């Protein structure tokens, strides 16, 4: 994903986390401390996603988003169309 960001000068990611059951604690740490800083360095400005269907998935995503580095706008939505629409409003 990071190579795609850099190669194509992409600044936004749209995702569908519907089936995400949970993000294990060590993966949450990796996302916050490793992946997001590298993505920010690679030009990522915003992410939007369809929130997980399950409780633990929603909690995992909320935890990651609340501790993500400044500089990346992030939101999770109940449906993918709302996520896409919001992402289109984010100015880069």
Residue pairs with C-beta under 8 A, 6 or more apart in sequence:
1 13
1 39
2 35
2 38
2 39
2 42
4 10
5 11
5 13
5 39
5 42
5 43
5 44
6 42
6 43
9 43
10 43
10 44
11 43
11 44
11 45
11 46
11 92
12 44
12 45
12 46
12 47
12 48
12 87
12 90
12 92
13 44
13 46
13 47
13 48
14 47
14 48
14 49
14 80
14 83
14 84
14 87
15 47
15 48
15 49
15 50
15 83
16 49
16 50
16 80
17 49
17 50
17 51
17 52
17 57
17 61
17 76
18 50
18 51
18 52
18 53
19 52
19 53
20 52
20 54
20 57
20 60
20 61
21 52
21 54
21 56
21 57
22 54
22 56
22 57
22 59
22 60
23 31
23 57
23 60
23 61
23 63
23 64
28 60
28 63
28 64
31 64
31 68
32 64
32 67
32 68
32 69
36 44
36 68
36 69
36 72
37 69
39 72
40 69
40 71
40 72
44 72
45 71
45 72
45 73
45 90
45 92
46 72
46 73
46 74
46 87
46 90
46 92
47 72
47 73
47 74
47 75
47 87
48 74
48 75
48 76
48 77
48 83
48 84
48 86
48 87
48 90
49 61
49 75
49 76
49 77
49 83
50 76
50 77
50 78
50 79
50 80
50 83
51 57
51 58
51 61
51 76
51 77
51 78
52 58
52 60
52 61
58 76
61 76
62 76
65 74
65 76
68 74
73 90
75 83
75 86
76 83
77 83
77 86
